[in-house]
């Protein structure tokens, strides 16, 4: 028996990213340097890099630009 996309158990794609993560990816998509993104998010550059890596790992991508593309394709940013 074949399963269709509507019958497979899969979390909604919007649950993959928090609003803060969406904002982070949007700022990266806008071309801001990491230091500027960190300042706008009121965090350190080191913490920002850790958050970016966590998002990339969760989405199964290798680079921040791939995470940005993933979110853009799903109209999350």
Secondary structure, 3 states (H helix, E strand, C coil): CCCCCCCCCCCCHHHHCCHHHHHHHHHHHCCCCHHHHHHHCCCCHHHHHHHHHHHHHHHCCCCHHHHHHHHHHCCCC
